[in-house]
Amino acid sequence: MTALLEVRNLVKTFGTGEAETRVLRGLDLTLQVGDLAALLGPSGSGKSTLLTILGTLMQPTSGSHTMLNVDLAAANDAALTTFRNLHIGFVFQFHNLLPDFTALENVVFPTAVREGRETPAARARGHDLLVRMGLADRVDFPSTNLSGGQKQRVAVARALMNRPELVLADEPTGNLDRASALQVMELIGEINRDEGTTFLISTHDEKIAAFCRRQIVVGDGVVTG
Amino acid sequence: MLYALKIATRYLTASKAQTALLVLGVATGVFIFIFMSALIGGLAEYILSNTVGDIEHVSIQAEDADPALLIPSDGVLYALQKSTLRAATLRNTENFWPLIAALPGVKAVSPQVNGSGFVTRGAQALQISIQGVEPGLESAIINLDGYLVEGTARLAAGSVMLGRTLADDLDLRLGQTVRMTSTTGIATVLTLTGIYYIGSGGPDRATAYVSLGTARTLFAIPQGVNRIEIKLDDINTADAMALRIAGLTGLDAKSWTEQGAQLVDALTAQARVGYVLKTFALITIVIGVASALLLSTYRRRPEIGIMRAMGAGRWFVVVVFVMQGALIGLLGGLFGAGTGYIALLAFPSLDELKPGGMPIDIRQGAYGMAILLTVCGAVLASILPARGAARMDPVAAIGK
């Protein structure tokens, strides 16, 4: 196995002085290429903060953070933005699609924002991803006209658009009914299996966690299991 | 940039009513800007054409020489007194007339012999200003053809043209004669061949136009003239043209602005008022666009966060919102300029303006300038909210 991502002694504090809150307390974690891992833990354990740091949306207070042998803890905002665009995909609990765009436009966004326009190649890949998500007949639908499950599948397709090595999913099924949740998880499992994309999925749901080959438990700011 | 433009356009079209209101607000500001430009410009044009339009823009006046000192052999100094009986003369200037007329920007050159005198008819004697002009150049400076109410504006030897008030005061009709005496004491009898009405007291009541030859006889100037009046295509070039003519001829050419300083000051003040009003219109546009985009960035906080999470850089976010500002400015500018132009079409031109009317010059609407300034203003107005949007913490913006 090859390490995709590694964090060592990761610390994250919010506030200063008496109001200082230490959310991550020297957390160590390694993700291997092709991992399908569930991130478990009670509310307030630091799961979301960890995902945010791993997604380069936030810098740790201290500790090391490397991915693909790049030291991300020392990178500036522009470098992190480019890295995030190329190597990391996100799936949020509330899908977070751009409401004034169609399903296809949402999917191609990560590529278009990098290339400065929606190229035919990007649109073709976006279309293929939507077909794979079972949304062939919803390609040009405004995202607001899609059901919750459909929106989340569009979000998964968007996360995969730039063929990232890592997809971070924060409660991706938390807002879906059981059938839609299973459908989304099956898709994630299929992509992980077929393309070797690494997934780290934060969840409270034991059944969702059971889909993953690895379970990482976070408690009180450190990995406990 | 192309993709940022697409997103900016999509954001604007997504909230059609809000965008339409915003564009309408900007267009109203542009409309006011254009209306003020046309009104201030038209007013200045109107005032100029009704004052300076009928006077010379550059003049060369013969000046009395200082009295000569005569030093006879007995050691007593004698000074020759100034006398109105001897009119000062511009000698040997004939060669300069075509030279001046050929200068670019010169509309007409009118050599004249002018002075004062009296007209007498029966028991009436009235003091007048005598203007001797070259036949054929009667309307070169003041548009006598345009002001003519009776007879002809062509002056021949022995003919005179008077203002209607003066003719009425003398109870004089076309074809009747009047005796004219100049300050040199020379008198002649002239036939009234034309009556004009300018609508200005002085010229209508106390000015008589005669041919250059008649004036030479009256003022005993057998050769030369005592004044050269020059009309220009652009009145605003008078100062520069006066300097150029002085340099070219060595004569003391003077711009109308030297004697019309108060009018120049008034027009400058009026132009400043126009600038202030137009600046307020622009400030209104800038505030309107800035506040609308601030609201937009607040409303779209989660989307900005998503875009940042998907790999959109801060610069991309700035460009999206600045482009929205530019598009609003462009649309509002075009709409405001278009409606402004159409609205101004309803006003009569300055040539057709009736007394009491609004002197609006549709050509001075400054349409291109209004659109350009609006786009620039809208872009400037959008920079602050755009920078604010770009600085948003994507995690906080997404809400998770």
Interface residues (C-beta under 8 A of the other chain):
Chain A: S48 T52 G55 L57 M58 D77 A78 T81 T82 R84 N85 L86 F90 F92 Q93 F94 N96 L97 L98 P99 D100 F101 F109 P110 A112 V113 R114 E115 G116 R117 E118 R158 N162 D170
Chain B: M1 L2 Y3 K6 R10 Y11 A14 P302 E303 G305 I306 M307 R308 A309 M310 G311 A312 G313 R314 F316 P394 V395 I398 K400
